[in-house]
Amino acid sequence: MFSPPSRLAASLATGLMLMAGCSQAQDQRPAAIQALEQQGLTIIQEFDAGAPVRTFAAVAGDRPVAVYLMQDGSAIVGTRLDADGQPLDDAALEELVARPMSDQAWAQLESSSWVLDGQADAPRIVYTFTDANCPFCNRFWEAARPWVDAGKVQLRHVMVGVIKEDSLTKAAAILGAADPSAALAENERKHQRGGIAPARSVPTEIGRQLEDNHQLMMMLGFRGTPGIVVKDGEGLISKHNGMPRPEALADIMGPR
């Protein structure tokens, strides 16, 4: 049984199927493929893998996988290797599934309501879902200072309010400030003393932004903060839940 796709993965998979021009109705697909879909697999499209079997690009959760339909109608989900033990279809899966999903997720982050932390021209961009009351968000903020202060990394804090009753009003105080970056920095510097003073209320527009940010956080598969997203060396998104371990922090932030 496969885990059901996240809402973001499901919506992106639907978009990919439309882009691929998938017109075959689900009830016209081979029985084994239909059974896999009922178990939670999302079939994107069939592609030519140069093998004596039919090959389908698919999504399991938010992970690209290949499905091989054998001549007898049975199906295998997994990785096909060559005689030297090297994967054969990873490049096709990246092109058909991983990269389009990654690009669309990154575009949604770019269009979200985030607060800049660092220099706007810093070459490395790291998104982090941040709650003003989150101690682990504060630890991540502190740990990131060497890269941010050196102008190597810009953190983009996608503000949410999920931890305490005043998380939303503190997020509103930051987003509604004349200088949101300065308000965010004030909150993090004063975190041990309670952080920034909350707003008296949440204006309608800021409330909508915070709700959209929360929906995006959930769609990306994060259930708590910080939820960190960065592009890896191949330009694909890499997601990290919670305060990263030192070795993961180096991967997220890059060289000092």
C-alpha positions as CSV (number, residue, x, y, z in Angstrom):
1,M,0.0,0.0,0.0
2,F,1.4,3.4,-1.0
3,S,1.1,6.5,1.1
4,P,-1.4,8.9,-0.5
5,P,0.2,11.9,-2.2
6,S,0.3,15.2,-0.3
7,R,-2.2,17.8,-1.6
8,L,0.7,19.6,-3.4
9,A,1.9,16.4,-5.0
10,A,-1.6,15.5,-6.0
11,S,-2.3,18.9,-7.6
12,L,1.1,18.9,-9.3
13,A,0.6,15.4,-10.5
14,T,-2.8,16.5,-12.0
15,G,-1.0,19.3,-13.8
16,L,1.7,17.0,-15.1
17,M,-0.9,14.6,-16.5
18,L,-2.6,17.4,-18.3
19,M,0.7,18.7,-19.6
20,A,1.6,15.2,-20.8
21,G,-1.7,15.0,-22.7
22,C,-2.9,11.9,-20.8
23,S,-6.2,11.1,-22.4
24,Q,-6.6,7.4,-21.5
25,A,-9.4,7.0,-19.0
26,Q,-8.5,5.3,-15.8
27,D,-10.9,2.4,-16.5
28,Q,-9.2,1.8,-19.8
29,R,-5.8,1.3,-18.2
30,P,-4.5,-2.2,-17.5
31,A,-5.9,-3.8,-14.4
32,A,-2.6,-3.9,-12.6
33,I,-2.1,-0.1,-13.2
34,Q,-5.7,0.5,-11.9
35,A,-4.9,-1.5,-8.8
36,L,-1.8,0.5,-8.1
37,E,-3.7,3.7,-8.4
38,Q,-6.3,2.4,-5.9
39,Q,-3.4,1.8,-3.5
40,G,-2.3,5.4,-3.7
41,L,0.0,5.6,-6.7
42,T,-0.5,8.4,-9.1
43,I,0.3,7.5,-12.7
44,I,1.7,10.5,-14.7
45,Q,2.4,9.1,-18.2
46,E,3.8,6.2,-20.1
47,F,7.2,6.7,-21.6
48,D,9.6,4.7,-23.8
49,A,12.3,3.2,-21.7
50,G,13.7,1.1,-24.5
51,A,12.7,-2.1,-22.7
52,P,10.4,-5.0,-23.8
53,V,7.8,-3.8,-21.2
54,R,5.5,-0.8,-20.9
55,T,6.9,1.8,-18.6
56,F,5.0,4.5,-16.6
57,A,6.3,7.5,-14.7
58,A,4.4,7.8,-11.4
59,V,4.4,9.5,-8.0
60,A,4.3,7.6,-4.7
61,G,3.6,10.2,-2.0
62,D,5.8,12.9,-3.5
63,R,8.5,10.6,-4.8
64,P,8.9,9.8,-8.5
65,V,8.8,6.0,-9.2
66,A,8.7,3.8,-12.3
67,V,6.1,1.2,-13.0
68,Y,6.9,-1.7,-15.4
69,L,4.0,-3.5,-17.0
70,M,5.1,-7.0,-18.0
71,Q,3.8,-8.9,-21.0
72,D,1.6,-11.1,-18.9
73,G,-0.2,-8.0,-17.4
74,S,1.6,-8.0,-14.1
75,A,3.3,-4.9,-12.8
76,I,6.5,-4.1,-10.9
77,V,7.2,-0.9,-9.1
78,G,10.8,-0.1,-8.5
79,T,14.2,0.7,-10.0
80,R,15.5,-1.0,-13.2
81,L,19.3,-1.5,-13.2
82,D,21.7,-2.2,-16.0
83,A,24.3,-5.0,-15.9
84,D,26.6,-2.9,-13.9
85,G,24.0,-2.1,-11.2
86,Q,23.3,1.4,-12.4
87,P,19.8,2.8,-12.5
88,L,18.4,3.2,-16.0
89,D,15.3,5.4,-15.8
90,D,16.3,8.0,-13.2
91,A,16.9,10.6,-15.8
92,A,13.5,10.1,-17.4
93,L,11.8,10.3,-14.0
94,E,13.6,13.5,-13.2
95,E,12.6,15.1,-16.5
96,L,9.0,13.9,-16.4
97,V,8.2,14.1,-12.7
98,A,10.7,15.4,-10.3
99,R,11.8,18.6,-12.0
100,P,8.4,19.9,-13.0
101,M,7.1,19.2,-9.5
102,S,10.1,20.9,-8.0
103,D,9.8,23.9,-10.2
104,Q,6.1,24.4,-9.5
105,A,6.7,24.0,-5.7
106,W,9.5,26.6,-5.8
107,A,7.3,29.0,-7.8
108,Q,4.6,28.7,-5.1
109,L,7.1,29.5,-2.4
110,E,8.4,32.5,-4.4
111,S,4.8,33.9,-4.6
112,S,4.0,33.3,-1.0
113,S,4.1,36.0,1.7
114,W,7.6,35.8,3.1
115,V,10.0,38.1,5.1
116,L,13.5,38.6,3.9
117,D,16.3,37.8,6.3
118,G,19.6,38.8,4.9
119,Q,20.8,40.6,1.7
120,A,18.4,40.5,-1.2
121,D,21.2,39.7,-3.6
122,A,22.6,36.8,-1.5
123,P,23.1,34.0,-4.0
124,R,21.6,31.1,-2.0
125,I,17.9,31.2,-1.2
126,V,16.5,29.1,1.7
127,Y,12.8,29.2,2.5
128,T,11.7,28.4,6.0
129,F,8.2,28.2,7.5
130,T,8.5,30.1,10.7
131,D,6.3,30.6,13.7
132,A,7.2,33.6,15.9
133,N,6.9,31.4,19.0
134,C,8.8,28.4,17.7
135,P,12.0,27.8,19.7
136,F,13.5,25.6,16.9
137,C,12.8,28.3,14.4
138,N,14.8,30.6,16.7
139,R,17.6,28.1,16.9
140,F,17.7,27.8,13.1
141,W,17.8,31.6,12.9
142,E,20.8,31.7,15.3
143,A,22.6,28.9,13.5
144,A,22.2,30.6,10.1
145,R,23.8,33.9,11.2
146,P,27.3,33.1,9.9
147,W,26.0,32.5,6.3
148,V,23.4,35.3,6.4
149,D,25.8,37.9,7.9
150,A,28.4,37.0,5.3
151,G,26.0,37.7,2.5
152,K,26.0,34.2,1.3
153,V,22.5,33.1,2.1
154,Q,19.1,34.9,2.3
155,L,16.5,33.2,4.4
156,R,12.9,33.8,3.3
157,H,10.7,33.3,6.3
158,V,7.2,32.1,5.3
159,M,5.3,33.2,8.4
160,V,2.7,30.9,9.9
161,G,0.9,30.9,13.3
162,V,0.4,27.4,14.6
163,I,2.1,27.0,18.0
164,K,0.5,29.4,20.5
165,E,-2.7,31.5,20.7
166,D,-0.7,34.7,19.9
167,S,1.4,33.1,17.1
168,L,-1.0,34.6,14.5
169,T,-1.0,38.1,16.1
170,K,2.8,38.0,16.4
171,A,3.1,37.0,12.7
172,A,0.7,39.8,11.9
173,A,2.9,42.3,13.8
174,I,5.8,41.2,11.7
175,L,4.1,41.1,8.3
176,G,2.3,44.4,9.0
177,A,5.4,46.3,10.3
178,A,6.8,49.2,8.3
179,D,10.0,47.1,8.1
180,P,9.1,43.4,8.3
181,S,12.7,42.3,8.2
182,A,13.6,44.4,11.2
183,A,10.5,43.2,13.0
184,L,11.5,39.6,12.4
185,A,15.0,40.2,13.7
186,E,13.6,41.9,16.8
187,N,11.4,38.9,17.5
188,E,14.3,36.5,17.1
189,R,16.7,38.6,19.2
190,K,14.1,38.9,22.0
191,H,12.8,35.3,21.7
192,Q,13.9,34.3,25.2
193,R,12.1,37.3,26.6
194,G,8.8,36.6,24.7
195,G,9.6,38.1,21.3
196,I,7.8,40.9,19.5
197,A,4.7,42.4,20.9
198,P,1.7,40.9,19.2
199,A,-0.6,43.0,17.0
200,R,-4.0,43.9,18.6
201,S,-5.8,42.1,15.7
202,V,-5.1,40.4,12.4
203,P,-6.1,42.6,9.4
204,T,-8.1,40.8,6.7
205,E,-5.4,40.8,4.1
206,I,-2.7,39.6,6.5
207,G,-5.0,36.9,7.7
208,R,-5.4,35.7,4.2
209,Q,-1.7,35.7,3.6
210,L,-1.1,33.7,6.8
211,E,-3.8,31.2,5.9
212,D,-2.3,30.8,2.4
213,N,1.1,30.2,4.0
214,H,-0.3,27.6,6.3
215,Q,-2.0,25.8,3.4
216,L,1.3,25.8,1.5
217,M,3.2,24.4,4.5
218,M,0.7,21.6,4.8
219,M,0.7,20.9,1.0
220,L,4.5,20.6,1.1
221,G,4.1,18.0,3.8
222,F,5.3,19.9,6.8
223,R,3.3,19.5,10.1
224,G,5.5,21.8,12.2
225,T,8.1,24.5,12.2
226,P,10.6,25.1,10.9
227,G,10.0,23.5,7.6
228,I,12.9,24.3,5.4
229,V,13.1,24.1,1.6
230,V,16.2,24.7,-0.5
231,K,17.4,23.7,-4.0
232,D,20.1,21.0,-4.2
233,G,23.0,20.9,-6.7
234,E,20.7,19.6,-9.4
235,G,18.2,22.4,-9.0
236,L,15.6,20.1,-7.3
237,I,14.0,21.1,-4.0
238,S,15.2,19.4,-0.8
239,K,12.9,19.5,2.3
240,H,14.0,19.4,5.9
241,N,11.7,19.0,8.9
242,G,12.7,20.8,12.2
243,M,16.0,22.1,13.3
244,P,18.6,20.5,11.1
245,R,21.5,18.5,12.5
246,P,25.0,20.1,11.9
247,E,25.7,18.0,8.9
248,A,22.3,18.8,7.3
249,L,22.8,22.5,8.2
250,A,25.9,22.6,6.1
251,D,24.1,21.0,3.2
252,I,21.2,23.6,3.5
253,M,23.4,26.6,3.8
254,G,26.3,25.7,1.6
255,P,30.0,26.5,2.3
256,R,30.8,29.2,4.7
